[in-house]
Amino acid sequence: MPAKRSGERRLAAIVVVSGVAVCIWFCQIILLTRHIPTIRPSLSQRSKYSLGVSPQWRHLLYREPVVTTQNPKDSPKVNSYSERRNDWTNFSKIQLNEDIDTHNVLTIDCTHRKLAVFSEDILCKKQKIFSKKFKNPCWYDELEGKVRCLPYFHLFGTCKSGTTDLFHRITQHPHILKNRGILGKETWFWSWRRYGNGRMPGGTMYLSQFSKLFDSETISQKYLTRSDESTYHHLITGHGEPMDFWDQSFWRLIPQNDPEGAEPNITTPYLIKYVNPSIKLILILRNPVDRLYSHYLHGYYGNNTDQFHLDVVQTIRDLRGCQRSHTLRACLYDNNKTFKVPLSASIYHVHLKEWLKVFSRRQILIIRSEDYRANISQTLQDVFSFLGVESLPTTDLNRLSQIPAQHPTAGRSTSGPIRPDTKAILTRFLRHSILQLANILQDQRYLDWL
């Protein structure tokens, strides 16, 4: 009799467990059709620096980007889940750098999308068809009944090189609009917000929310009348994210990457090229040693030159130790590696190669911060020409060049200059990267940093 009861209990337990498993499987299938991410990595799996808010942004934590929302009663109804599924595609293609090969196309198979994804599967969404009536990449969203826009340009790096100052001056042009993000500049979307960083204000941001940060209403209202009496919307908008050039910390959360792998196949440039193929990219680079010291102070890694020296020596030792068993790229993109100084952001050649895998060199305007500071008005003229907007009169350019510098490094005046021996160590370590950068860009001016 006891044996019989024990068998009955085991059978009941099997039935209960099987029922629960079937319910979980059924729920995942439903969530997949609506593409709602069902699994998030725990914060314990994320490194203290890479996946948390870097200290230099802490003073902005409560200045959350404004995302335009609608009253649910006013939102168009979705008749069935099939309308949601219409946003997805079975195969997608990314045109890689056409300077290398015009037939260099990466095809993504989306027929077996994962049941549980860590981030929005951007490469498996249908690409938007932008209206030719707009200079800025915009389209008409039929479900919402309004125009939506993506950025025309992206100032994508790098930290402590003058991105805030340059963006502020660029957006003084009457045809260039700021966005609804932090300082009218930063959205934190591509490197942080889209991955649901638990320490970021507002949580996960999706591509549809990202597009709402750009002023499509003003872009739609302003237009020129062409000779054939057709209208053309000439205003453009953009954003500036100094971390996007180098911070690939979340690559394991991109569905097309192997989370157990040592290096990513897909990084941020691939996602941006797929979503916005013709975007104009602007990169401002500063002497990597000076940039690192400013980043160190601004990010509150330390506050004096002696501590900076010790942290630099330790970081170089740790990075070289990593390179004994991994590539430099793997070490810089490994979110389990925490370095005492943000050295990765100064190793320019690794990150530039990543962007040039996808984007044509003609699509990227690269500025040395030294040249920018020496002649701000000429740099602005170059930027406006690159963006294809009207040139401003010399008086206006001179006025813009006289605007006080924006967002200077906190603590630089009290911490003193970098120690000569620290500078010598860093210059020697970064020598190879600087030589590689000069070779990639075929520009010997970068050798002035040596």
C-alpha positions in Angstrom: 0.0 0.0 0.0 2.7 2.6 0.9 4.5 1.8 -2.4 1.3 2.4 -4.3 0.7 5.8 -2.6 4.3 6.8 -3.3 3.9 5.9 -7.0 0.7 8.0 -7.1 2.5 10.9 -5.6 5.3 10.7 -8.2 2.8 10.5 -11.0 0.9 13.6 -9.6 4.2 15.5 -9.3 5.1 14.6 -12.9 1.7 15.8 -14.1 2.0 19.1 -12.2 5.5 19.8 -13.5 4.5 19.0 -17.1 1.5 21.3 -16.8 3.7 24.1 -15.6 6.2 23.6 -18.4 3.5 23.6 -21.0 2.1 26.9 -19.6 5.5 28.5 -19.6 6.1 27.4 -23.2 2.7 28.7 -24.3 3.3 32.1 -22.6 6.7 32.4 -24.3 5.0 31.7 -27.7 2.5 34.5 -27.0 5.2 36.9 -25.9 7.3 36.1 -29.0 4.4 37.1 -31.3 4.3 40.4 -29.6 8.0 40.6 -29.3 8.1 41.4 -25.6 11.5 40.6 -24.1 11.0 38.0 -21.5 14.4 37.6 -19.9 16.7 40.3 -18.6 20.2 39.6 -17.3 20.6 40.2 -13.6 22.6 43.2 -12.5 25.0 40.8 -10.8 26.0 39.6 -14.3 26.9 43.2 -15.3 30.2 44.8 -14.5 30.2 47.7 -12.1 31.4 50.3 -14.6 30.4 49.1 -18.1 26.7 48.3 -17.3 26.1 50.9 -14.6 26.1 54.6 -15.2 29.6 55.8 -15.7 30.4 58.3 -12.9 30.7 61.2 -15.3 27.0 61.0 -16.0 25.8 60.8 -12.4 25.0 64.5 -12.3 22.6 64.0 -15.2 20.7 61.0 -13.8 17.6 63.0 -12.9 17.5 64.8 -16.2 15.7 62.1 -18.0 15.1 62.5 -21.7 11.5 63.5 -22.4 9.6 60.8 -24.4 6.4 62.0 -26.0 3.5 59.8 -25.0 -0.1 59.6 -26.1 -3.2 59.2 -24.0 -4.1 55.4 -24.5 -7.6 56.5 -25.4 -6.2 58.5 -28.3 -3.9 55.7 -29.6 -5.0 53.8 -32.7 -6.2 50.3 -31.9 -4.3 47.3 -33.0 -6.9 44.9 -34.4 -4.8 41.7 -34.0 -1.4 40.5 -33.1 -0.7 40.1 -36.9 -0.5 43.9 -37.2 2.3 43.9 -34.6 4.0 41.0 -36.5 4.0 43.1 -39.7 6.8 45.1 -38.2 9.2 42.1 -38.5 11.0 40.5 -41.4 12.3 37.0 -42.2 15.6 38.2 -43.7 17.4 41.5 -43.5 20.4 42.9 -45.2 23.1 45.4 -44.2 25.2 47.2 -46.8 28.7 47.1 -45.4 31.4 49.7 -46.3 30.9 50.1 -50.0 34.4 51.6 -50.3 35.7 48.1 -49.7 33.2 46.2 -51.9 29.9 47.5 -53.3 28.6 43.9 -53.1 29.6 43.5 -49.5 26.2 42.8 -47.9 25.5 41.1 -44.6 22.4 39.0 -44.6 20.6 38.3 -41.3 18.3 35.2 -41.0 15.4 36.2 -38.8 13.3 33.1 -39.4 14.5 31.5 -36.1 14.4 34.5 -33.8 15.1 33.5 -30.2 12.1 33.0 -27.9 13.7 35.1 -25.2 15.9 38.0 -26.3 17.9 40.4 -24.1 17.2 43.5 -26.2 15.0 44.6 -29.0 15.9 42.7 -32.1 16.5 45.7 -34.3 18.1 43.8 -37.2 14.9 41.8 -37.6 12.6 44.8 -37.8 11.4 46.0 -41.2 13.3 49.0 -42.4 11.4 52.3 -42.6 10.9 53.8 -46.0 11.8 57.5 -45.7 9.8 60.2 -47.5 11.6 62.0 -50.3 9.8 65.2 -49.3 12.0 65.5 -46.2 15.7 66.2 -46.1 15.7 64.5 -42.6 14.9 60.7 -42.5 11.2 60.8 -41.8 8.2 58.6 -42.5 4.5 58.5 -42.0 3.4 56.2 -39.2 0.0 54.9 -40.2 -0.8 53.4 -36.8 -0.2 56.6 -35.0 -1.3 58.8 -37.8 1.6 61.2 -37.7 5.1 61.7 -39.1 8.1 60.2 -37.2 11.7 61.0 -37.7 15.2 59.6 -37.0 18.3 61.8 -36.7 20.0 63.1 -39.8 23.4 63.3 -38.1 25.1 61.6 -35.2 28.0 63.1 -33.3 29.2 59.8 -31.9 32.4 60.6 -30.0 34.4 60.8 -28.2 34.2 61.6 -24.4 36.0 64.8 -23.2 36.9 65.9 -26.7 34.4 68.8 -27.0 31.3 67.0 -28.2 28.9 69.1 -26.1 30.6 72.3 -27.1 30.5 71.4 -30.8 26.9 70.1 -30.7 25.8 73.3 -29.0 27.3 75.5 -31.7 26.1 73.3 -34.6 22.5 73.5 -33.4 22.6 77.3 -33.5 22.1 77.0 -37.2 18.5 78.0 -38.1 18.0 74.7 -40.1 19.3 72.3 -37.4 17.2 71.3 -34.5 18.2 69.9 -31.1 16.4 66.8 -29.7 14.4 66.2 -26.6 17.2 64.4 -24.8 19.7 65.6 -22.1 21.1 69.0 -22.9 19.1 68.8 -26.2 21.9 66.5 -27.3 22.1 63.0 -25.6 19.6 60.2 -25.7 21.8 57.4 -24.3 19.9 55.1 -26.6 22.4 53.1 -28.7 25.0 52.3 -26.0 22.8 52.1 -22.8 19.1 52.8 -22.8 18.1 50.2 -25.4 19.6 47.4 -23.3 17.5 48.2 -20.2 20.3 49.3 -18.0 18.8 49.0 -14.5 20.7 52.0 -13.3 19.6 54.3 -16.1 16.5 56.6 -15.5 13.4 55.4 -17.4 14.5 51.8 -17.9 14.5 50.2 -21.3 14.0 52.4 -24.4 12.8 51.0 -27.7 13.4 52.2 -31.2 9.9 53.6 -31.4 10.5 55.7 -28.3 13.9 56.8 -29.6 12.2 58.3 -32.7 9.9 60.3 -30.4 12.9 62.2 -29.1 13.2 64.0 -32.4 11.0 67.0 -33.3 9.0 65.6 -36.2 6.3 68.2 -35.7 8.5 71.2 -36.3 10.2 69.4 -39.2 6.8 68.7 -40.7 5.6 72.3 -40.3 8.5 74.0 -41.9 9.0 73.7 -45.6 10.3 75.3 -48.8 8.3 75.6 -52.0 10.3 74.3 -55.1 10.0 75.6 -58.6 7.5 72.9 -59.5 5.4 74.2 -56.5 6.0 71.0 -54.5 7.0 71.3 -50.9 10.3 70.2 -49.4 10.9 69.9 -45.6 14.4 71.2 -45.2 15.0 71.1 -41.4 17.3 68.5 -39.9 17.9 67.2 -36.4 20.6 65.0 -34.8 22.0 63.8 -31.5 25.4 63.6 -29.8 26.5 60.5 -27.8 30.2 60.7 -26.8 30.2 57.0 -25.7 28.9 55.5 -28.9 32.3 55.5 -30.6 33.9 53.2 -28.1 31.4 51.7 -25.6 30.3 48.2 -26.8 29.8 46.8 -23.2 26.3 45.4 -24.0 27.2 43.4 -27.2 26.3 40.1 -25.6 22.7 41.3 -25.4 22.4 41.7 -29.2 20.5 38.6 -30.4 22.8 38.0 -33.3 25.8 37.6 -31.0 26.9 34.6 -29.0 26.6 35.6 -25.3 29.3 33.0 -24.5 31.7 34.2 -27.2 34.8 36.1 -26.7 34.1 38.8 -29.2 31.0 40.2 -31.0 30.0 39.7 -34.6 27.5 42.6 -34.4 28.2 45.9 -32.8 26.5 49.3 -32.6 27.6 50.5 -36.1 25.8 47.6 -37.7 22.5 48.4 -35.9 22.7 52.1 -36.9 23.6 51.4 -40.5 20.6 49.1 -40.8 18.1 51.5 -39.2 19.5 54.7 -40.8 21.7 53.8 -43.8 22.4 57.4 -44.9 23.1 59.0 -41.5 25.9 61.6 -41.4 28.5 60.7 -38.7 30.7 63.3 -37.0 33.7 62.3 -34.8 35.9 64.6 -32.8 39.2 63.2 -31.5 41.5 64.7 -29.0 45.1 63.9 -28.0 44.3 60.5 -26.4 46.5 61.2 -23.3 44.9 64.5 -22.5 41.5 63.1 -23.2 42.1 60.2 -20.8 43.1 62.5 -18.0 40.0 64.7 -18.5 37.8 61.7 -18.6 39.4 60.3 -15.4 38.7 63.6 -13.5 35.3 64.2 -15.0 34.2 60.6 -14.3 35.4 60.8 -10.7 37.7 57.8 -11.1 40.1 59.9 -9.0 41.0 63.5 -8.3 44.7 63.9 -8.3 47.7 63.3 -10.5 49.5 60.9 -8.2 46.5 58.6 -8.0 46.1 58.9 -11.8 49.6 57.7 -12.3 49.1 54.6 -10.1 45.8 53.8 -11.8 47.3 54.2 -15.3 50.2 51.8 -14.4 47.7 49.2 -13.0 45.3 49.5 -16.0 48.1 49.0 -18.5 49.3 46.0 -16.6 45.8 44.6 -16.5 45.2 45.2 -20.2 48.5 43.5 -21.2 47.6 40.6 -19.0 44.3 40.2 -20.8 46.1 40.3 -24.2 48.1 37.3 -23.3 45.0 35.1 -24.0 42.7 37.5 -26.0 42.8 40.0 -28.8 42.9 43.7 -27.9 39.4 44.1 -29.3 38.1 41.3 -27.0 39.7 42.9 -24.0 38.3 46.3 -24.7 34.8 45.0 -25.3 34.7 42.6 -22.4 32.2 44.0 -19.9 33.6 41.7 -17.2 36.9 43.7 -17.3 36.9 46.8 -15.0 39.8 49.1 -15.4 40.8 51.9 -13.1 41.0 54.4 -15.9 38.8 54.6 -19.0 41.7 53.7 -21.3 39.6 52.0 -23.9 38.1 55.3 -25.1 41.6 56.5 -26.0 42.6 53.5 -28.2 41.0 55.1 -31.2 42.2 52.7 -34.0 40.3 49.7 -32.7 37.0 51.5 -32.5 37.4 53.4 -35.8 38.0 50.1 -37.6 34.7 48.8 -36.2 32.8 51.8 -37.6 34.6 51.6 -41.0 33.6 47.9 -41.4 30.1 49.3 -42.0 30.2 53.0 -43.0 32.0 54.6 -45.9 34.8 57.0 -45.0 32.8 59.6 -47.0 30.0 59.2 -44.5 32.2 60.2 -41.5 33.5 63.7 -40.8 36.5 63.4 -38.4 37.8 66.5 -36.6 40.8 66.9 -34.4 39.9 68.9 -31.3 43.1 70.9 -31.7 42.0 72.1 -35.1 38.6 72.9 -33.7 39.9 75.0 -31.0 42.4 76.8 -33.3 39.7 77.8 -35.7 36.1 77.2 -34.5 34.4 79.2 -37.3 36.2 77.2 -40.1 35.3 73.9 -38.4 31.6 75.0 -38.2 31.8 75.9 -41.9 33.2 72.4 -42.6 30.4 70.8 -40.5 27.6 72.7 -42.2 29.0 71.8 -45.6 29.2 68.2 -44.6 25.6 68.3 -43.5 24.5 70.0 -46.7 22.9 73.0 -45.0 23.3 76.6 -46.0 26.5 78.3 -45.1 26.2 81.1 -42.6 27.6 84.6 -43.1 31.1 85.3 -41.7 29.6 87.5 -39.0 27.4 84.7 -37.7 30.2 82.2 -37.7 32.4 84.6 -35.8 29.5 85.1 -33.3 29.2 81.4 -32.8 32.9 81.0 -32.3 32.7 83.5 -29.4 30.2 81.4 -27.4 31.7 80.4 -24.1 33.0 76.8 -23.9 30.3 74.3 -22.9 30.7 71.6 -20.2 34.4 72.1 -19.1 36.0 69.3 -17.1 35.1 69.6 -13.4 38.2 69.4 -11.1 40.8 70.1 -13.8 41.8 73.5 -12.3 42.3 72.0 -8.8 44.0 68.7 -9.8 46.9 70.2 -11.7 48.4 69.1 -14.9 49.3 65.4 -15.7 52.7 64.3 -14.5 55.4 64.2 -17.2 56.3 60.5 -16.3 52.6 59.5 -16.5 52.3 61.2 -19.9 55.5 59.5 -21.1 54.1 56.0 -20.1 50.8 56.6 -21.8 52.3 58.1 -25.0 54.6 55.0 -25.2 51.7 52.6 -24.7 49.4 54.4 -27.1 52.1 54.9 -29.8 50.9 51.9 -31.8 47.3 53.0 -31.8 48.2 56.5 -32.9 50.4 55.2 -35.7 47.5 52.9 -36.8 45.1 55.8 -36.7 47.3 58.0 -38.9 47.6 55.1 -41.3 43.9 54.4 -41.5 43.1 58.1 -42.1 46.2 58.7 -44.2 46.7 61.8 -42.2 50.2 62.5 -40.7 48.8 65.3 -38.4 47.8 62.7 -35.8 51.5 61.9 -35.3 51.8 65.3 -33.5 50.4 63.4 -30.5 53.6 61.4 -30.2 
